[in-house]
Amino acid sequence: MLLPDIPRGPTWTPDYMRDCLARWVAAQPPAPRRAFFETWERRHGHASAAALHARAKAAFTAARGRA
Protein backbone atom coordinates (compact mmCIF):
# COMPACT_ATOMS: atom_id res chain seq x y z
CA MET A 1 0.00 0.00 0.00
CA LEU A 2 1.32 3.42 -0.89
CA LEU A 3 1.10 6.17 1.64
CA PRO A 4 -0.91 9.20 0.59
CA ASP A 5 1.11 12.12 -0.65
CA ILE A 6 1.02 14.22 2.50
CA PRO A 7 3.62 16.55 3.97
CA ARG A 8 5.75 14.73 6.50
CA GLY A 9 7.81 16.23 9.25
CA PRO A 10 11.49 15.76 10.02
CA THR A 11 10.85 12.47 11.84
CA TRP A 12 10.31 10.74 8.47
CA THR A 13 13.83 11.39 7.20
CA PRO A 14 16.35 8.54 7.02
CA ASP A 15 18.85 10.54 9.10
CA TYR A 16 16.33 10.98 11.90
CA MET A 17 15.48 7.28 11.83
CA ARG A 18 19.19 6.36 12.03
CA ASP A 19 19.69 8.75 14.95
CA CYS A 20 16.63 7.36 16.70
CA LEU A 21 17.94 3.81 16.31
CA ALA A 22 21.35 4.93 17.60
CA ARG A 23 19.76 6.53 20.68
CA TRP A 24 17.78 3.35 21.32
CA VAL A 25 20.91 1.18 21.00
CA ALA A 26 22.89 3.52 23.27
CA ALA A 27 20.22 3.20 25.97
CA GLN A 28 20.47 -0.61 26.08
CA PRO A 29 22.51 -2.45 28.71
CA PRO A 30 25.92 -3.71 27.51
CA ALA A 31 25.05 -7.40 26.93
CA PRO A 32 21.92 -6.81 24.82
CA ARG A 33 23.76 -4.02 22.97
CA ARG A 34 26.56 -6.42 21.99
CA ALA A 35 24.03 -9.04 20.86
CA PHE A 36 22.20 -6.41 18.82
CA PHE A 37 25.41 -5.33 17.06
CA GLU A 38 26.37 -8.95 16.31
CA THR A 39 22.98 -9.55 14.71
CA TRP A 40 23.07 -6.21 12.88
CA GLU A 41 26.52 -6.93 11.44
CA ARG A 42 25.47 -10.39 10.32
CA ARG A 43 22.37 -9.00 8.54
CA HIS A 44 23.61 -5.63 7.25
CA GLY A 45 27.37 -5.98 6.95
CA HIS A 46 30.40 -4.63 8.74
CA ALA A 47 30.31 -1.11 7.24
CA SER A 48 26.70 -0.58 8.30
CA ALA A 49 27.41 -1.91 11.80
CA ALA A 50 30.44 0.35 12.14
CA ALA A 51 28.42 3.40 11.08
CA LEU A 52 25.64 2.55 13.54
CA HIS A 53 28.20 1.94 16.28
CA ALA A 54 29.71 5.39 15.68
CA ARG A 55 26.25 7.03 15.88
CA ALA A 56 25.37 5.04 19.01
CA LYS A 57 28.66 5.99 20.66
CA ALA A 58 28.03 9.66 19.89
CA ALA A 59 24.49 9.38 21.30
CA PHE A 60 25.82 7.61 24.40
CA THR A 61 28.41 10.29 25.14
CA ALA A 62 25.97 13.13 24.34
CA ALA A 63 23.39 11.70 26.73
CA ARG A 64 25.95 11.71 29.51
CA GLY A 65 27.15 15.26 28.87
CA ARG A 66 30.59 14.31 27.57
CA ALA A 67 32.21 15.81 24.50
LOSEGU-202621 format. One record per residue: residue number from 1; residue in one letter; x, y, z of N, C-alpha, C, O in turn. Coordinates in nm, 3 decimals. Layout:
% residues N
SITE    i  aa      n.x      n.y      n.z     ca.x     ca.y     ca.z      c.x      c.y      c.z      o.x      o.y      o.z
SITE  NUM   A        X        Y        Z        X        Y        Z        X        Y        Z        X        Y        Z
...
% end
This chain:
% residues 67
SITE    i  aa      n.x      n.y      n.z     ca.x     ca.y     ca.z      c.x      c.y      c.z      o.x      o.y      o.z
SITE    1   M    0.083   -0.117    0.000    0.000    0.000    0.000    0.089    0.124    0.000    0.184    0.133    0.077
SITE    2   L    0.057    0.217   -0.084    0.132    0.342   -0.089    0.072    0.441    0.009   -0.050    0.448    0.026
SITE    3   L    0.157    0.514    0.073    0.110    0.617    0.164    0.059    0.736    0.083    0.113    0.766   -0.023
SITE    4   P   -0.043    0.802    0.132   -0.091    0.920    0.059    0.018    1.027    0.054    0.105    1.034    0.141
SITE    5   D    0.012    1.106   -0.047    0.111    1.212   -0.065    0.077    1.328    0.028    0.007    1.422   -0.010
SITE    6   I    0.128    1.319    0.151    0.102    1.422    0.250    0.236    1.478    0.296    0.338    1.410    0.289
SITE    7   P    0.236    1.602    0.344    0.362    1.655    0.397    0.401    1.581    0.525    0.317    1.557    0.612
SITE    8   R    0.526    1.545    0.533    0.575    1.473    0.650    0.680    1.557    0.719    0.753    1.632    0.655
SITE    9   G    0.687    1.545    0.847    0.781    1.623    0.925    0.921    1.564    0.923    0.947    1.468    0.850
SITE   10   P    1.009    1.620    1.001    1.149    1.576    1.002    1.169    1.436    1.058    1.276    1.378    1.041
SITE   11   T    1.068    1.381    1.126    1.085    1.247    1.184    1.073    1.138    1.078    1.093    1.021    1.109
SITE   12   W    1.041    1.173    0.954    1.031    1.074    0.847    1.161    1.062    0.767    1.169    0.979    0.677
SITE   13   T    1.260    1.142    0.799    1.383    1.139    0.720    1.470    1.020    0.761    1.468    0.979    0.877
SITE   14   P    1.546    0.966    0.668    1.635    0.854    0.702    1.737    0.890    0.809    1.770    0.807    0.894
SITE   15   D    1.788    1.013    0.807    1.885    1.054    0.910    1.823    1.052    1.049    1.886    1.007    1.144
SITE   16   Y    1.700    1.100    1.060    1.633    1.098    1.190    1.612    0.954    1.237    1.633    0.923    1.354
SITE   17   M    1.571    0.868    1.146    1.548    0.728    1.183    1.679    0.661    1.228    1.678    0.582    1.323
SITE   18   R    1.790    0.691    1.162    1.919    0.636    1.203    1.959    0.688    1.341    2.007    0.612    1.425
SITE   19   D    1.937    0.818    1.364    1.969    0.875    1.495    1.881    0.817    1.604    1.928    0.792    1.715
SITE   20   C    1.755    0.795    1.574    1.663    0.736    1.670    1.708    0.595    1.706    1.709    0.558    1.823
SITE   21   L    1.745    0.516    1.606    1.794    0.381    1.631    1.922    0.386    1.715    1.939    0.306    1.807
SITE   22   A    2.010    0.479    1.684    2.135    0.493    1.760    2.107    0.528    1.906    2.171    0.475    1.996
SITE   23   R    2.011    0.618    1.929    1.976    0.653    2.068    1.918    0.532    2.141    1.948    0.510    2.258
SITE   24   W    1.836    0.454    2.071    1.778    0.335    2.132    1.888    0.234    2.168    1.888    0.178    2.278
SITE   25   V    1.981    0.211    2.075    2.091    0.118    2.100    2.176    0.166    2.217    2.215    0.087    2.302
SITE   26   A    2.204    0.296    2.220    2.289    0.352    2.327    2.224    0.337    2.464    2.295    0.330    2.565
SITE   27   A    2.093    0.331    2.469    2.022    0.320    2.597    2.016    0.176    2.649    1.975    0.154    2.763
SITE   28   Q    2.055    0.078    2.567    2.047   -0.061    2.608    2.163   -0.098    2.701    2.270   -0.039    2.693
SITE   29   P    2.141   -0.195    2.788    2.251   -0.245    2.871    2.359   -0.310    2.783    2.331   -0.347    2.669
SITE   30   P    2.481   -0.322    2.834    2.592   -0.371    2.751    2.570   -0.506    2.682    2.599   -0.520    2.563
SITE   31   A    2.520   -0.606    2.754    2.505   -0.740    2.693    2.404   -0.740    2.578    2.437   -0.790    2.470
SITE   32   P    2.284   -0.686    2.595    2.192   -0.681    2.482    2.243   -0.593    2.367    2.215   -0.620    2.250
SITE   33   R    2.318   -0.488    2.401    2.376   -0.402    2.297    2.473   -0.481    2.211    2.471   -0.470    2.088
SITE   34   R    2.560   -0.560    2.275    2.656   -0.642    2.199    2.583   -0.742    2.110    2.619   -0.761    1.994
SITE   35   A    2.480   -0.807    2.165    2.403   -0.904    2.086    2.336   -0.835    1.968    2.331   -0.891    1.858
SITE   36   F    2.284   -0.715    1.990    2.220   -0.641    1.882    2.320   -0.612    1.770    2.290   -0.632    1.653
SITE   37   F    2.441   -0.564    1.807    2.541   -0.533    1.706    2.588   -0.658    1.631    2.613   -0.651    1.511
SITE   38   E    2.599   -0.771    1.699    2.637   -0.895    1.631    2.532   -0.933    1.527    2.566   -0.969    1.414
SITE   39   T    2.407   -0.923    1.565    2.298   -0.955    1.471    2.295   -0.853    1.358    2.279   -0.891    1.242
SITE   40   W    2.310   -0.726    1.391    2.307   -0.621    1.288    2.419   -0.642    1.186    2.397   -0.631    1.065
SITE   41   E    2.539   -0.672    1.235    2.652   -0.693    1.144    2.629   -0.814    1.054    2.661   -0.811    0.936
SITE   42   R    2.574   -0.919    1.111    2.547   -1.039    1.032    2.444   -1.010    0.921    2.456   -1.062    0.810
SITE   43   R    2.344   -0.928    0.951    2.237   -0.900    0.854    2.269   -0.786    0.759    2.228   -0.789    0.643
SITE   44   H    2.342   -0.684    0.806    2.361   -0.563    0.725    2.504   -0.537    0.684    2.530   -0.445    0.606
SITE   45   G    2.599   -0.615    0.734    2.737   -0.598    0.695    2.817   -0.515    0.793    2.763   -0.443    0.877
SITE   46   H    2.948   -0.529    0.780    3.040   -0.463    0.874    3.035   -0.311    0.863    3.034   -0.243    0.966
SITE   47   A    3.030   -0.257    0.742    3.031   -0.111    0.724    2.908   -0.048    0.789    2.918    0.056    0.854
SITE   48   S    2.792   -0.109    0.771    2.670   -0.058    0.830    2.675   -0.066    0.983    2.631    0.026    1.052
SITE   49   A    2.728   -0.176    1.035    2.741   -0.191    1.180    2.838   -0.089    1.237    2.815   -0.035    1.345
SITE   50   A    2.946   -0.063    1.167    3.044    0.035    1.214    2.984    0.176    1.216    3.007    0.253    1.309
SITE   51   A    2.906    0.208    1.113    2.842    0.340    1.108    2.740    0.354    1.221    2.734    0.459    1.286
SITE   52   L    2.661    0.251    1.245    2.564    0.255    1.354    2.634    0.262    1.489    2.589    0.332    1.579
SITE   53   H    2.744    0.190    1.503    2.820    0.194    1.628    2.872    0.336    1.655    2.867    0.383    1.768
SITE   54   A    2.920    0.402    1.552    2.971    0.539    1.568    2.858    0.633    1.611    2.877    0.717    1.698
SITE   55   R    2.740    0.619    1.550    2.625    0.703    1.588    2.581    0.672    1.730    2.548    0.763    1.806
SITE   56   A    2.579    0.543    1.767    2.537    0.504    1.901    2.636    0.555    2.005    2.597    0.598    2.113
SITE   57   K    2.765    0.549    1.973    2.866    0.599    2.066    2.851    0.749    2.086    2.863    0.798    2.199
SITE   58   A    2.825    0.821    1.979    2.803    0.966    1.989    2.678    0.995    2.072    2.679    1.087    2.153
SITE   59   A    2.572    0.919    2.052    2.449    0.938    2.130    2.473    0.906    2.277    2.421    0.974    2.365
SITE   60   F    2.551    0.802    2.303    2.582    0.761    2.440    2.658    0.870    2.513    2.623    0.905    2.625
SITE   61   T    2.762    0.925    2.450    2.841    1.029    2.514    2.761    1.159    2.527    2.775    1.231    2.626
SITE   62   A    2.679    1.191    2.428    2.597    1.313    2.434    2.494    1.304    2.546    2.466    1.404    2.612
SITE   63   A    2.439    1.186    2.567    2.339    1.170    2.673    2.400    1.183    2.812    2.329    1.212    2.909
SITE   64   R    2.528    1.162    2.822    2.595    1.171    2.951    2.673    1.301    2.969    2.747    1.318    3.065
SITE   65   G    2.655    1.395    2.874    2.715    1.526    2.887    2.863    1.531    2.861    2.931    1.624    2.904
SITE   66   R    2.914    1.432    2.790    3.059    1.431    2.757    3.076    1.481    2.616    2.984    1.474    2.535
SITE   67   A    3.194    1.531    2.586    3.221    1.581    2.450    3.301    1.483    2.370    3.333    1.509    2.254
% end
